[in-house]
Amino acid sequence: MSIKRTRLSPDESRSAALEAARALLIETGPQAVTLKAVAARVGRTHANLLHHFGSASGLQKALAAYLAEGITATIGQAVEAARRGEVAPRAIVDLTFDAFDRDGAGALASWMLLSGNEDALDPVVEAIHALVDQLVATALSPGLAETIRDNTLMLVLLALGDSQMGAPMAAALAVPRERAREMAARSLTASLIAELSIKGQGQAVTTKV
């Protein structure tokens, strides 16, 4: 008995492939994100995946963009909630660190660079740039633009480095595994208190890190 395939639109087929690639990344690691593996996961042919992504490196770059867009959208929402005093800055830190570590974005970026895909980080950088532009545009004071950029640079570099070397470095220095997250949270807390104090709302930001 033959199995009837569900007909998907091109956009639906691409989205399904990227979700399958994301699952493979988390379950097995970046080396598992191949056209063949993703095609098998979604019940499509290798040729179908080639049509959408062109090559394995094209698939990986599309996955990086897909992850970055989702990550920055979530972080942007968390930043706005923190500005309203609804969540602690540590929530923003955890979202960022988890995206690079638990969700595999850091491993994917490293794998792509080692594989010779030199523009591997372009989608991630572009998504972060768009997020920073959004945050700067809604900042309570134009003078906070540089602080927002500094904090974004600090947070992304810390999260990326922690995803690669966090555990061995913490062990070597005999510090808690959470230390990098705590450092980032302290910096974000100070920045958010400064921003909200402009509107006389400094007391609304929780200082819990």
C-alpha positions in Angstrom: 0.0 0.0 0.0 1.5 3.4 -1.0 1.7 6.2 1.4 0.1 9.4 0.3 2.3 12.4 0.8 0.8 15.6 2.1 1.0 18.3 -0.5 2.7 21.5 0.9 3.2 24.9 -0.6 6.8 25.9 -1.3 6.8 28.1 1.9 5.3 25.3 4.0 7.8 22.8 2.6 10.7 25.1 3.4 9.5 25.8 6.9 9.0 22.1 7.6 12.5 21.4 6.4 13.9 24.1 8.7 12.0 22.8 11.7 13.4 19.3 10.9 16.9 20.8 10.6 16.5 22.5 14.0 15.4 19.3 15.6 18.4 17.4 14.2 20.7 20.2 15.4 19.4 20.0 19.0 19.2 16.2 19.1 22.4 15.2 17.4 24.5 18.3 16.6 25.4 20.4 13.6 27.1 17.5 11.7 23.7 15.8 11.4 22.2 18.7 9.6 22.5 17.4 6.0 20.1 17.5 3.1 19.7 13.7 3.2 18.9 13.6 6.9 16.4 16.5 6.7 14.8 15.1 3.6 14.3 11.8 5.4 12.9 13.5 8.5 10.2 15.4 6.5 9.5 12.7 3.9 10.8 14.6 0.9 13.4 13.9 -1.7 17.0 15.0 -1.8 16.1 16.9 -5.0 13.3 18.7 -3.2 15.7 20.0 -0.6 18.2 21.0 -3.2 15.5 23.0 -4.9 14.9 25.0 -1.7 18.4 25.4 -0.4 20.8 24.7 -3.2 23.4 22.8 -1.1 24.1 21.6 2.4 25.8 24.9 3.3 22.8 26.7 1.9 20.6 24.7 4.2 22.8 25.5 7.2 22.9 29.2 6.4 19.1 29.2 6.1 18.9 27.4 9.4 21.1 30.0 11.0 18.9 32.7 9.7 15.8 30.8 10.9 17.2 30.4 14.4 18.4 34.0 14.5 15.1 35.5 13.5 13.2 33.4 16.2 15.8 34.2 18.9 15.9 37.9 18.3 12.2 38.2 18.1 11.9 36.4 21.5 14.7 38.5 23.1 13.1 41.7 21.7 9.8 40.9 23.4 11.6 40.0 26.7 13.5 43.3 26.6 10.3 45.3 26.2 8.8 43.3 29.1 11.9 44.1 31.2 11.5 47.8 30.4 8.0 47.6 31.8 9.3 45.9 34.9 7.4 42.7 34.1 10.4 40.3 33.9 13.9 40.4 35.4 16.9 41.1 33.1 18.2 37.6 33.9 15.3 36.3 31.7 16.9 38.1 28.7 20.3 36.6 29.6 18.9 33.1 29.9 17.1 33.3 26.5 20.3 34.4 24.8 22.6 31.9 26.5 20.2 29.0 25.9 19.8 29.9 22.2 23.6 29.6 21.7 24.1 26.6 24.0 21.0 24.4 24.5 19.4 25.2 21.2 22.6 24.8 19.2 23.1 28.1 17.6 26.7 28.4 18.8 27.6 24.9 17.7 26.1 25.5 14.3 28.0 28.7 13.8 31.3 27.1 14.7 30.6 24.0 12.5 29.8 26.2 9.5 33.0 28.3 10.0 35.1 25.2 10.3 33.5 23.8 7.2 34.7 26.8 5.2 31.4 28.6 5.0 32.9 32.1 5.7 29.6 34.0 5.6 28.0 31.6 8.1 27.4 34.3 10.7 25.9 36.8 8.3 22.2 35.9 9.1 22.9 36.0 12.8 24.7 39.3 12.7 21.9 40.8 10.5 19.2 39.6 12.8 21.0 41.1 15.8 21.6 44.3 14.0 17.9 44.6 13.3 17.1 43.9 16.9 19.4 46.6 18.1 18.0 49.1 15.7 14.5 48.3 17.0 15.6 48.7 20.7 17.4 51.9 19.9 14.4 53.3 18.2 12.2 52.7 21.2 14.8 53.7 23.9 13.5 56.2 26.4 16.6 58.4 25.7 18.7 58.8 22.6 21.8 58.9 24.8 21.1 55.2 25.7 21.8 54.0 22.1 25.5 53.4 22.8 24.7 51.5 26.0 22.2 49.3 24.2 24.8 48.5 21.6 27.5 47.8 24.2 25.2 45.5 26.1 24.2 43.6 23.0 27.8 43.1 22.0 28.7 41.9 25.6 25.7 39.6 25.8 26.2 37.9 22.4 29.9 37.4 22.8 29.5 36.1 26.3 26.7 33.7 25.2 28.7 32.5 22.2 31.9 32.0 24.2 30.0 30.3 27.0 28.4 27.8 24.6 31.9 26.8 23.4 34.1 27.0 26.5 31.9 27.9 29.5 32.0 24.6 31.3 35.7 23.9 31.1 36.6 27.5 31.8 34.4 27.7 34.9 35.9 24.4 36.1 39.5 25.6 35.5 38.8 28.9 37.3 36.8 27.2 40.1 33.9 29.5 39.6 30.2 28.6 39.4 29.0 27.5 35.9 26.4 30.3 36.0 29.0 33.0 36.5 29.0 34.4 33.0 25.2 34.6 33.1 25.4 36.4 36.4 27.9 38.9 35.0 25.7 39.6 32.0 22.5 40.0 34.2 24.2 42.5 36.4 25.2 44.7 33.4 21.7 44.5 31.9 20.1 45.3 35.3 22.2 48.5 35.7 21.3 49.6 32.1 17.6 49.0 32.5 17.5 50.8 35.9 19.3 53.8 34.2 16.8 53.8 31.3 13.7 53.6 33.4 14.9 56.2 35.9 14.6 58.7 33.1 10.9 58.2 33.4 11.0 58.0 37.2 10.4 54.3 37.0 13.7 53.0 38.2 12.0 51.2 41.1 10.0 49.1 38.7 13.0 47.1 37.6 13.8 44.0 39.6 17.4 43.7 40.5 17.3 40.0 40.9 20.0 38.4 38.7 
